[in-house]
Amino acid sequence: MTPAPENLLHRPLTTPKCTLGCPLLDRCLAGGFPCNSITELFAESGCGKTQLCLQLALSAQLPVSLGGLSGSSLYIHTEFPFPSRRLHQLSHAFRSTYPAIFKTDPCDSIFVHAVHSADQLLDILPKMESFLSDPKTHLPVKLIVIDSIAALFRSEFENSPVELKRRSSLFFKISGKLKLLAKRFGLAVVVTNQVVDLIVPEGINGMRIGNLACLYSSGRRVCPALGLAWANCVNSRLFLSRNEEVEKEEKGLVDVDANRVCTRTRRRLHVVFAPHLPEGSCELVITREGVFGVE
């Protein structure tokens, strides 16, 4: 279906956004994750991509007056078992924070579906459209999460011109359909991506990567997986970095054993590119209750 021409001057001046459930993180993103577009969150394993997405799926159920979307979520997971135990842990903390709003379990408004290949994802997109058009849910679906997009492409395609062309074609078909759904139903679409080590100097083929000249995580220079073709499929790109720091000795946090030192993991959310955001970042921590920004 070809979208009709649109007069950009008639668009609303503000786009609805979904809170992350933390004022500091929301401030970094000017209110949260935007609707009507695709936001990519990329990082190496263990940085907190999935945990942030789980928290976002819970926050989407908040009323608009509290920064939510008053909507349920469709969560597509592509690798590993779905972390239902962690979701219920976050849900318990979430209900404790908003006892007057949630009388039932918020997990009931998060619909989970497993996908194992790019072709399977493309096949279920029309079914997703039917589900969105005639929802049987207490809250309308306002958030789609795909965690992760990289897992569908990194092992299925060979490094040949024909396969790379087919892969790029799937990129544009999937992202194009997701953008149509986002605009038609006012959805926030969030996809997670992985990283690869970067050896080429000054970004991919010598180009600067968004707002950041270099991306580092765990002491390695990295770049988003799936290359430049996929980078052109997303509207906004966020980066989660992780680095280990040795605690200062004067605080008494360094072990007396010279072979063992106490380290602390520091995570930071960076804006790589977004049409509505300036360059910025925010340190964050992951606790039992969720993901929170740090001053």
PAZAPA-4460 file (N, C-alpha, C; in steps of 0.05 Angstrom, whole numbers, plus 32768, in hexadecimal, padded with zeros to 4 digits):
% residues 295
    n_x    n_y    n_z   ca_x   ca_y   ca_z    c_x    c_y    c_z   seq   type   mol
   8011   7FE9   8000   8000   8000   8000   8012   8019   8000     1      M     A
   800E   802B   7FEC   801E   8043   7FEA   8012   8059   7FFB     2      T     A
   8021   8066   800D   8015   807B   801D   800F   8093   800D     3      P     A
   7FFA   80A1   8014   7FF2   80BA   8006   8005   80D0   800C     4      A     A
   8008   80E4   7FFA   8019   80FB   7FFF   8010   8109   8018     5      P     A
   8023   8114   8027   801D   8121   8040   8028   813D   8041     6      E     A
   8018   8150   804A   8021   816B   804D   802E   816E   8068     7      N     A
   8049   8171   8069   8057   8172   8082   8050   818A   8093     8      L     A
   8046   819F   8086   803E   81B7   8095   8026   81B2   80A7     9      L     A
   8016   819D   80A0   7FFE   8197   80AF   8003   8183   80C5    10      H     A
   801B   817A   80C9   8022   8167   80DE   8020   8175   80F9    11      R     A
   8019   8166   810E   8019   8172   8128   8036   817B   8130    12      P     A
   8038   8190   813F   8052   819B   8147   8061   8189   815A    13      L     A
   8052   8179   816A   805F   8168   817D   8057   814B   8177    14      T     A
   806A   8139   817A   8065   811C   8177   8062   810F   8192    15      T     A
   804E   80FF   8196   804C   80F1   81B0   8065   80E0   81B6    16      P     A
   806C   80DF   81CF   8084   80CF   81D7   807D   80BE   81EE    17      K     A
   808B   80A8   81F0   8087   8095   8206   809D   8098   821B    18      C     A
   8096   809D   8233   80AA   80A0   8248   80B9   8086   824D    19      T     A
   80D2   8088   8256   80E2   8071   825E   80DE   806A   827C    20      L     A
   80CD   807A   8289   80C9   8075   82A6   80DE   8082   82B8    21      G     A
   80EE   8094   82AC   8103   80A1   82BC   8106   80BD   82B2    22      C     A
   8103   80D2   82C3   8105   80EE   82B9   8120   80F5   82AC    23      P     A
   8136   80EA   82B7   8150   80F0   82AB   8153   80E5   828F    24      L     A
   814A   80CC   828B   814C   80C1   8270   8139   80CF   825D    25      L     A
   8121   80D6   8267   810E   80E4   8257   8119   8100   824E    26      D     A
   8127   810D   8260   8133   8127   825A   8148   8124   8244    27      R     A
   8157   810F   8245   816C   810B   8230   815F   8107   8215    28      C     A
   8147   80FB   8214   8139   80F5   81FB   8122   8108   81F6    29      L     A
   8121   811F   8204   810D   8133   8200   80F0   8128   8203    30      A     A
   80ED   8117   8217   80D2   810C   821D   80CF   80EE   821A    31      G     A
   80E1   80E1   820C   80E0   80C4   8209   80E2   80BB   81EC    32      G     A
   80D8   80A3   81E7   80DA   8097   81CC   80C2   80A2   81BB    33      F     A
   80C8   80AD   81A3   80B3   80BA   8194   80A1   80A5   8185    34      P     A
   8088   80AD   8181   8075   809D   8171   8079   80A5   8153    35      C     A
   806C   8096   8141   806C   809B   8125   8087   8097   8117    36      N     A
   8099   8088   8124   80B4   8084   8118   80C1   806C   8125    37      S     A
   80D8   8065   811A   80E8   804E   8124   8100   8059   8133    38      I     A
   8103   8050   814C   811B   8057   815C   812B   803D   8160    39      T     A
   8145   803F   8159   8157   8028   815E   8168   802D   8177    40      E     A
   816A   8017   8187   817B   8018   819F   8190   8002   819B    41      L     A
   81A9   8009   8198   81BD   7FF5   8193   81D3   7FF5   81A8    42      F     A
   81DE   7FDE   81AE   81F2   7FDA   81C3   81FC   7FBE   81C2    43      A     A
   8213   7FBA   81D0   821D   7F9F   81D3   820C   7F90   81E7    44      E     A
   820F   7F76   81E9   8200   7F66   81FC   8206   7F6E   8219    45      S     A
   81F2   7F70   8229   81F6   7F76   8245   81F4   7F93   824C    46      G     A
   81EE   7FA4   8239   81EC   7FC1   823F   81D1   7FCA   8249    47      C     A
   81BD   7FBA   8244   81A2   7FC1   824F   818D   7FC7   823A    48      G     A
   8192   7FBF   8221   817E   7FC5   820B   8163   7FB8   8212    49      K     A
   8163   7F9E   8218   814A   7F90   821D   813C   7F9B   8236    50      T     A
   814C   7FA1   824A   8140   7FAB   8263   8132   7FC6   825E    51      Q     A
   813F   7FD7   824E   8133   7FF1   8247   8119   7FED   8237    52      L     A
   8119   7FDA   8225   8101   7FD4   8215   80EB   7FC9   8227    53      C     A
   80F1   7FB8   823A   80DD   7FAE   824C   80D0   7FC4   825C    54      L     A
   80E2   7FD6   8266   80D8   7FED   8276   80C7   7FFF   8264    55      Q     A
   80CE   8002   824B   80BF   8013   8239   80A3   8007   8234    56      L     A
   80A2   7FED   8232   8088   7FDF   822E   8075   7FE3   8245    57      A     A
   8081   7FE5   825D   8070   7FEA   8275   8068   8008   8276    58      L     A
   807B   8019   8270   8076   8036   8271   8061   803F   825C    59      S     A
   805F   8030   8246   804C   8038   8231   802F   8036   823B    60      A     A
   802A   8026   8251   800F   8023   825B   8007   803A   826D    61      Q     A
   801A   804B   8274   8013   8063   8285   8001   8076   8275    62      L     A
   7FF0   8085   8283   7FDF   8099   8275   7FF1   80AE   8269    63      P     A
   7FE6   80BC   8255   7FF4   80D1   8247   7FFD   80E7   825A    64      V     A
   7FEE   80EC   826E   7FF5   8101   8282   800E   80FA   8291    65      S     A
   8016   80E1   8292   802F   80D9   829F   8045   80D1   828C    66      L     A
   8041   80D8   8272   8055   80D3   825E   8053   80B9   824F    67      G     A
   803E   80AA   8255   803A   8090   8247   8029   8094   822E    68      G     A
   8021   807E   8223   8011   807E   820A   7FF5   8072   820F    69      L     A
   7FEF   806A   8228   7FD5   805D   822E   7FD1   8045   821B    70      S     A
   7FE6   8036   8216   7FE4   8020   8203   7FF4   8008   820C    71      G     A
   7FED   7FF2   81FF   7FFB   7FD8   8203   8012   7FD6   81F0    72      S     A
   8021   7FC1   81F1   8039   7FBD   81E1   803A   7FA2   81D3    73      S     A
   8046   7FA2   81BC   804C   7F89   81AD   806A   7F85   81AD    74      L     A
   8073   7F70   81BA   8090   7F6C   81BE   8099   7F54   81AD    75      Y     A
   80A8   7F59   8198   80B3   7F44   8187   80CF   7F3D   8190    76      I     A
   80D4   7F25   8199   80EF   7F1D   81A1   80FA   7F09   818E    77      H     A
   8114   7F0B   8188   8120   7EFB   8172   8137   7EE9   817B    78      T     A
   8140   7EEC   8194   8156   7EDC   819E   8153   7ED6   81BC    79      E     A
   815C   7EBF   81C4   815B   7EB7   81E0   813E   7EB5   81EA    80      F     A
   8139   7EA7   81FF   811E   7EA7   820B   8116   7EC3   8214    81      P     A
   80FC   7EC9   8211   80F3   7EE3   821A   80F7   7EE6   8238    82      F     A
   8102   7EFD   8242   8108   7F00   825E   80EF   7F06   826F    83      P     A
   80DD   7EF3   8271   80C4   7EF7   827F   80C8   7EFC   829D    84      S     A
   80DD   7EEE   82A8   80E2   7EF2   82C5   80E9   7F0F   82CB    85      R     A
   80FB   7F1B   82BA   8103   7F36   82BF   80EB   7F49   82BA    86      R     A
   80DB   7F43   82A6   80C3   7F54   82A1   80B1   7F54   82B9    87      L     A
   80AC   7F3E   82C6   809A   7F3D   82DD   80A7   7F4C   82F5    88      H     A
   80C2   7F4A   82F6   80D0   7F59   830C   80CC   7F77   8308    89      Q     A
   80CF   7F81   82EF   80CB   7F9D   82E9   80AE   7FA5   82ED    90      L     A
   809C   7F93   82E5   807F   7F98   82E8   8077   7F9C   8305    91      S     A
   8083   7F8C   8317   807D   7F8E   8333   8085   7FAA   833D    92      H     A
   809D   7FB3   8336   80A7   7FCD   833E   8096   7FE3   8332    93      A     A
   808D   7FDF   831A   807D   7FF2   830B   8062   7FF6   8319    94      F     A
   8056   7FE1   8321   803C   7FE2   832F   803F   7FEF   834A    95      R     A
   8056   7FEB   8357   805A   7FF8   8371   805D   8016   836E    96      S     A
   8068   801F   8357   806B   803C   8352   8051   8049   834B    97      T     A
   803F   803A   833D   8025   8045   8334   800E   8034   833E    98      Y     A
   800A   8031   8358   7FF6   801F   8362   7FD9   8027   835B    99      P     A
   7FD5   8041   8358   7FBA   804B   8352   7FB2   8047   8335   100      A     A
   7FC6   8043   8323   7FC0   8040   8307   7FBD   8023   82FF   101      I     A
   7FCD   8011   830A   7FCD   7FF6   8301   7FC1   7FE3   8316   102      F     A
   7FA9   7FDB   8311   7F9B   7FC8   8323   7FA1   7FAB   831A   103      K     A
   7FA9   7FA7   8301   7FB0   7F8D   82F7   7FCD   7F8D   82EE   104      T     A
   7FD7   7F75   82E7   7FF3   7F72   82DF   7FF8   7F7F   82C4   105      D     A
   800B   7F93   82C3   8011   7FA0   82A9   801C   7F8C   8294   106      P     A
   8026   7F76   829D   8030   7F62   828A   801A   7F58   8277   107      C     A
   8001   7F59   8280   7FEB   7F50   8270   7FE7   7F61   8257   108      D     A
   7FF3   7F79   8256   7FF0   7F8B   823F   8009   7F8C   822E   109      S     A
   801A   7F78   8231   8032   7F75   8221   8030   7F5B   8212   110      I     A
   802D   7F5C   81F7   8029   7F44   81E7   8043   7F3C   81DA   111      F     A
   804C   7F24   81E0   8067   7F1A   81D8   8064   7F06   81C1   112      V     A
   8075   7F09   81AD   8075   7EF7   8197   8092   7EF2   818E   113      H     A
   8099   7ED8   818A   80B4   7ED1   8181   80B6   7ED0   8163   114      A     A
   80CC   7EDB   8158   80D2   7EDA   813B   80EE   7ED1   8138   115      V     A
   80F3   7EBF   8124   810D   7EB3   8121   811B   7EB9   8107   116      H     A
   810E   7EC8   80F5   811B   7ECE   80DB   8110   7EE8   80D1   117      S     A
   811F   7EF5   80BF   8116   7F0E   80B3   80FD   7F0A   80A2   118      A     A
   80FC   7EF3   8093   80E4   7EED   8083   80CC   7EE9   8094   119      D     A
   80CF   7EDD   80AC   80B9   7ED8   80BE   80AE   7EF3   80C8   120      Q     A
   80C1   7F06   80CF   80B8   7F20   80D8   80A9   7F2E   80C2   121      L     A
   80B2   7F2D   80A9   80A4   7F3A   8093   8088   7F2D   8090   122      L     A
   8086   7F13   8094   806C   7F06   8090   8058   7F0D   80A5   123      D     A
   8061   7F13   80BE   804D   7F19   80D3   8045   7F36   80D4   124      I     A
   8053   7F48   80C5   804C   7F64   80C5   802F   7F69   80BD   125      L     A
   8025   7F5C   80A7   8008   7F5F   80A1   7FF6   7F56   80B8   126      P     A
   7FFD   7F41   80C6   7FED   7F38   80DC   7FEE   7F4C   80F3   127      K     A
   8005   7F59   80F7   8007   7F6E   810B   7FF4   7F85   8104   128      M     A
   7FF3   7F8B   80EA   7FE1   7FA1   80E1   7FC4   7F9A   80E7   129      E     A
   7FBC   7F81   80E2   7FA1   7F79   80E8   7F9B   7F7A   8106   130      S     A
   7FAF   7F72   8116   7FAC   7F73   8133   7FA9   7F90   813D   131      F     A
   7FB8   7FA2   8131   7FB7   7FBE   8139   7F9C   7FCB   8130   132      L     A
   7F92   7FC2   8119   7F79   7FCD   810F   7F61   7FC5   811F   133      S     A
   7F61   7FAD   8129   7F4B   7FA2   8138   7F54   7F96   8152   134      D     A
   7F5E   7FA6   8165   7F6A   7F9B   817D   7F55   7F8F   8190   135      P     A
   7F5C   7F79   819C   7F4B   7F6D   81B0   7F57   7F71   81CC   136      K     A
   7F65   7F88   81CF   7F74   7F8D   81E8   7F66   7FA3   81F8   137      T     A
   7F6C   7FA2   8212   7F61   7FB7   8224   7F6B   7FD3   821C   138      H     A
   7F85   7FD4   8215   7F92   7FED   820C   7F9B   7FE9   81EF   139      L     A
   7F98   7FFE   81DF   7FA1   7FFC   81C3   7FC0   7FF9   81C2   140      P     A
   7FCA   7FEA   81AF   7FE7   7FE7   81AC   7FF3   8001   81A3   141      V     A
   8006   800B   81B2   8014   8025   81AC   8032   8022   81AA   142      K     A
   803C   800A   81AF   8059   8006   81AE   805F   7FEB   81A2   143      L     A
   8072   7FEB   818F   807D   7FD2   8184   809B   7FD1   8189   144      I     A
   80A4   7FBB   8195   80C0   7FB7   819B   80CA   7F9F   818B   145      V     A
   80E0   7FA1   817D   80ED   7F8A   8170   8109   7F87   817C   146      I     A
   810D   7F72   818A   8125   7F6E   819A   8131   7F52   8194   147      D     A
   8145   7F50   8182   8152   7F65   8174   8150   7F61   8156   148      S     A
   8153   7F76   8146   8152   7F74   8129   816B   7F66   811E   149      I     A
   8182   7F6A   812B   819B   7F5F   8121   819B   7F40   8121   150      A     A
   818E   7F34   8134   818E   7F17   8136   8181   7F0A   811E   151      A     A
   816F   7F18   8110   8161   7F0D   80F9   8172   7F0D   80E0   152      L     A
   8188   7F1D   80E0   8197   7F21   80C7   81B4   7F18   80C9   153      F     A
   81C0   7F16   80E0   81DD   7F13   80E2   81E7   7EF8   80DA   154      R     A
   81D6   7EE3   80DC   81E0   7EC8   80D6   81D2   7EBC   80BE   155      S     A
   81BC   7EC8   80B5   81AC   7EBC   80A0   81B6   7EC2   8084   156      E     A
   81C6   7ED7   8080   81CE   7EDF   8066   81EC   7EDD   8062   157      F     A
   81F3   7ED4   804A   820F   7ED2   8043   821A   7EED   803A   158      E     A
   8234   7EF0   803A   8241   7F09   8033   8247   7F09   8015   159      N     A
   8231   7F08   8005   8233   7F09   7FE8   8222   7F1F   7FDD   160      S     A
   8228   7F2A   7FC5   8217   7F40   7FBB   81FA   7F3A   7FBA   161      P     A
   81F3   7F21   7FB1   81D6   7F1A   7FAF   81C9   7F1A   7FCA   162      V     A
   81D7   7F0D   7FDE   81CB   7F0B   7FF9   81C9   7F27   8006   163      E     A
   81DE   7F38   8002   81DD   7F52   800E   81C7   7F63   8002   164      L     A
   81C2   7F5F   7FE8   81AC   7F6E   7FDB   8191   7F65   7FE6   165      K     A
   818E   7F4A   7FEA   8175   7F40   7FF6   8172   7F49   8012   166      R     A
   8188   7F4B   8021   8186   7F54   803D   817D   7F71   803E   167      R     A
   8189   7F82   802C   8182   7F9E   802C   8164   7FA2   8024   168      S     A
   815B   7F91   8011   813F   7F92   8009   812C   7F8C   8021   169      S     A
   8134   7F79   8031   8124   7F72   8049   8124   7F89   805D   170      L     A
   813C   7F96   8060   813E   7FAD   8072   8128   7FC1   806B   171      F     A
   8127   7FC9   8051   8115   7FDF   8049   80F8   7FD6   804A   172      F     A
   80F2   7FBC   8044   80D7   7FB3   8045   80CD   7FB3   8062   173      K     A
   80DD   7FA8   8074   80D5   7FA7   8090   80D2   7FC2   809D   174      I     A
   80E7   7FD3   8099   80E6   7FEE   80A5   80D0   7FFF   8098   175      S     A
   80CB   7FFC   807E   80B6   800B   8071   809B   8004   807C   176      G     A
   8096   7FEA   8081   807C   7FE1   808C   8079   7FEB   80A9   177      K     A
   808F   7FEA   80B8   808E   7FF3   80D4   8088   8011   80D5   178      L     A
   8093   8021   80C3   808E   803E   80C3   8071   8044   80BC   179      K     A
   8066   8034   80A9   804A   8038   80A2   8038   8032   80B9   180      L     A
   803E   801C   80C8   802E   8015   80DF   8031   802B   80F5   181      L     A
   8049   8035   80F8   804E   8049   810D   803E   8062   8107   182      A     A
   803D   806B   80EE   802F   8083   80E7   8010   807F   80E7   183      K     A
   8008   8068   80DE   7FEB   8063   80DC   7FDE   8061   80F8   184      R     A
   7FEC   8053   810A   7FE0   804E   8124   7FED   805E   813B   185      F     A
   7FFF   8071   8134   800C   8081   8148   801D   8072   815C   186      G     A
   802D   805F   8151   803D   804D   8162   8059   8058   8166   187      L     A
   8064   804F   817C   8081   8052   8180   808D   8036   8179   188      A     A
   80A0   8036   8166   80AD   801D   815E   80CA   801E   8167   189      V     A
   80D2   800A   8177   80ED   8009   8181   80FA   7FEE   8179   190      V     A
   8111   7FF0   816C   8120   7FD8   8165   813B   7FD8   8172   191      V     A
   8144   7FC2   817C   815F   7FC0   8187   8172   7FB4   8172   192      T     A
   818B   7FBC   8175   81A0   7FB2   8162   81B9   7FAC   8172   193      N     A
   81CA   7F9C   8166   81E3   7F95   8173   81FA   7FA6   8167   194      Q     A
   8212   7FA1   8170   8229   7FB0   8166   823E   7F9D   815C   195      V     A
   8250   7FA8   814B   8267   7F99   8142   8280   7FAB   8147   196      V     A
   8297   7F9E   814A   82B0   7FAD   814D   82B6   7FBD   8134   197      D     A
   82BF   7FD5   8137   82C5   7FE7   8120   82E3   7FEA   811E   198      L     A
   82EE   7FE3   8106   830A   7FE5   8101   8311   7FFD   80EF   199      I     A
   82FE   8003   80DC   8302   8019   80CA   8303   8033   80D9   200      V     A
   8317   8045   80D5   8319   805E   80E4   8303   8071   80DC   201      P     A
   82FB   8082   80F0   82E8   8097   80EC   82CD   808E   80E2   202      E     A
   82C2   8079   80EE   82A7   8070   80E7   82A7   805F   80CE   203      G     A
   828F   8058   80C4   828C   8046   80AE   8294   8055   8094   204      I     A
   82A8   8049   8086   82B2   8055   806D   82BA   8072   8071   205      N     A
   82C5   8078   8089   82CF   8093   808E   82BA   80A7   8096   206      G     A
   82A1   809F   8099   828B   80B2   809F   8287   80B3   80BD   207      M     A
   827F   80CB   80C6   8278   80CF   80E2   825E   80C0   80E8   208      R     A
   825B   80B3   8100   8243   80A4   8107   8231   80B6   8117   209      I     A
   821E   80C3   8109   820B   80D5   8117   8219   80EB   8126   210      G     A
   8210   80EF   813F   821C   8104   8150   8237   80FD   815B   211      N     A
   823E   80E3   815A   8256   80DA   8167   826B   80D2   8153   212      L     A
   8283   80DC   8155   8298   80D5   8143   82A1   80B8   8148   213      A     A
   82A0   80AF   8161   82A8   8094   8168   8295   8089   817D   214      C     A
   8290   806F   817B   8280   8061   818F   8291   804C   819D   215      L     A
   8291   804D   81B7   82A1   803A   81C7   828F   802C   81DB   216      Y     A
   8294   8013   81DF   8287   8003   81F4   829A   7FED   81FD   217      S     A
   829C   7FEA   8217   82AF   7FD6   8222   82CB   7FDA   8218   218      S     A
   82D3   7FF3   8213   82EE   7FF9   820A   82F3   7FF3   81EC   219      G     A
   82DE   7FEB   81DE   82E1   7FE4   81C1   82D2   7FF9   81B1   220      R     A
   82DD   7FFF   8199   82CF   8010   8187   82BB   8000   8177   221      R     A
   82A2   8008   8177   828D   7FF8   816B   827C   8009   8158   222      V     A
   826B   7FFB   8149   8257   8009   8139   823E   7FF7   8137   223      C     A
   8227   8002   8131   820F   7FF1   812F   8211   7FDB   811A   224      P     A
   8206   7FC4   8120   8205   7FAE   810D   81F2   7FB5   80F6   225      A     A
   81F4   7FA6   80E0   81E3   7FA7   80C9   81EA   7FBD   80B5   226      L     A
   81FD   7FCE   80BB   8208   7FE0   80A6   81F8   7FF8   80A0   227      G     A
   8201   8006   808A   81F5   801F   8083   81D9   801D   8078   228      L     A
   81D3   8006   806B   81B8   8002   805F   81A3   8003   8076   229      A     A
   81A8   7FF5   808C   8195   7FF5   80A2   8194   8010   80AF   230      W     A
   81AB   801E   80B1   81AB   8038   80BE   8198   804C   80B0   231      A     A
   8193   8049   8097   8181   805A   8088   8164   8052   808C   232      N     A
   815F   803C   809B   8144   8033   809F   8137   803D   80B9   233      C     A
   8148   8049   80CB   813D   8051   80E5   813D   8070   80E6   234      V     A
   812B   807B   80F6   8129   8098   80F8   813B   80A3   810E   235      N     A
   813E   8094   8123   814F   809D   813A   8161   8086   8142   236      S     A
   8178   808C   814C   818B   8077   8155   8197   807F   8170   237      R     A
   8195   806D   8183   819F   8070   819E   81B4   805A   81A4   238      L     A
   81C8   8061   81B3   81DE   804F   81B9   81E1   804C   81D7   239      F     A
   81E2   8033   81E0   81E8   802D   81FC   8204   8023   81FE   240      L     A
   8215   8031   820E   8231   8028   8211   8235   801D   822D   241      S     A
   8249   800D   8230   8250   8001   824A   826E   8001   824D   242      R     A
   8278   800A   8264   8294   800A   826A   8299   8003   8287   243      N     A
   82AF   7FF4   828B   82B7   7FED   82A6   82CB   8000   82B1   244      E     A
   82C6   800A   82CA   82D8   801D   82D6   82E2   8012   82F1   245      E     A
   82FC   8015   82F7   8307   800D   8310   8300   8022   8325   246      V     A
   82F4   8019   833B   82ED   802C   8351   8307   8037   835D   247      E     A
   8305   8050   8368   831C   805E   8373   8326   8051   838C   248      K     A
   8340   804F   838F   834C   8041   83A6   8347   8050   83C0   249      E     A
   8345   806B   83BF   8342   807A   83D8   8326   8075   83E4   250      E     A
   8314   806B   83D5   82FA   8064   83E0   82F9   8049   83ED   251      K     A
   8310   803B   83EB   8311   8021   83F7   8303   800C   83E8   252      G     A
   82FE   8011   83CE   82EF   7FFE   83BE   8301   7FEB   83AD   253      L     A
   831B   7FF0   83AE   832D   7FDE   839F   8335   7FC7   83B2   254      V     A
   8333   7FAF   83A9   8339   7F98   83B9   8356   7F98   83C1   255      D     A
   835B   7F8E   83D9   8377   7F8D   83E3   8387   7F7A   83D3   256      V     A
   837B   7F66   83C7   8389   7F54   83B5   8390   7F62   839C   257      D     A
   83AA   7F63   8396   83B3   7F72   837E   83A8   7F67   8364   258      A     A
   83A0   7F4D   8364   8396   7F40   834C   8379   7F45   8348   259      N     A
   836B   7F51   835B   834F   7F56   8359   8348   7F73   8360   260      R     A
   8339   7F80   834E   8331   7F9B   8354   8312   7F9D   8350   261      V     A
   8307   7FB0   835E   82EA   7FB4   835C   82E4   7FC7   8345   262      C     A
   82D2   7FBE   8334   82CB   7FCF   831D   82AE   7FD5   831D   263      T     A
   82A6   7FEA   830F   828A   7FF2   830D   8283   7FF5   82F0   264      R     A
   826C   7FEA   82E8   8262   7FED   82CD   8253   8007   82CA   265      T     A
   825C   8018   82B7   824E   8031   82B1   8241   802F   8296   266      R     A
   8228   8035   8295   8219   8034   827C   820F   8050   8275   267      R     A
   820E   8056   825B   8206   8070   8252   81F5   806E   8239   268      R     A
   81DF   807E   8238   81CE   807F   8220   81D6   8098   8210   269      L     A
   81DC   8094   81F6   81E5   80A9   81E4   81D1   80AD   81CE   270      H     A
   81CC   80C6   81C6   81BD   80CC   81AD   81D0   80CC   8196   271      V     A
   81CE   80B9   8184   81E0   80B8   816C   81D5   80CA   8156   272      V     A
   81BB   80C5   814F   81AE   80D9   813D   8190   80D7   8142   273      F     A
   8183   80ED   813F   8166   80EF   8141   815D   810A   8136   274      A     A
   8148   810B   8127   8140   8125   811B   8136   813A   812F   275      P     A
   812F   8131   8147   8124   8143   815B   8136   8147   8174   276      H     A
   814E   813B   8173   815F   813C   818B   817A   8147   8185   277      L     A
   8186   8157   8196   81A2   815F   8194   81B4   8149   819F   278      P     A
   81CE   814C   819C   81E1   8139   81A7   81DE   813A   81C6   279      E     A
   81DE   8122   81D2   81DB   8121   81EF   81DF   8104   81F9   280      G     A
   81E2   8102   8213   81E5   80E7   821F   81DD   80E8   823C   281      S     A
   81D9   80D1   8248   81D1   80CF   8264   81DB   80B5   8270   282      C     A
   81E8   80B7   8287   81F1   809E   8294   81D8   8091   82A1   283      E     A
   81D9   8076   82A1   81C2   8067   82AC   81CC   804F   82BC   284      L     A
   81BB   8046   82CE   81C0   802E   82DE   81A9   801B   82DC   285      V     A
   81AF   8001   82DF   819A   7FED   82DE   8198   7FE1   82FA   286      I     A
   8180   7FE3   8305   817A   7FD9   8320   8164   7FC4   831E   287      T     A
   815E   7FB8   8335   8148   7FA5   8336   812E   7FB2   832D   288      R     A
   812A   7FCC   8333   8111   7FDA   832D   8110   7FE4   8311   289      E     A
   8127   7FE5   8302   8126   7FEE   82E7   813F   7FFD   82DE   290      G     A
   813C   800C   82C9   8153   801B   82BD   814E   8039   82C3   291      V     A
   8162   8046   82CE   815F   8062   82D7   8178   8072   82D0   292      F     A
   8173   808B   82C9   8189   809D   82C3   8197   80A7   82DD   293      G     A
   81B0   80B0   82D9   81C0   80B9   82EF   81CA   80D5   82E9   294      V     A
   81C8   80E7   82FC   81D2   8103   82F8   81F0   8103   82F6   295      E     A
***
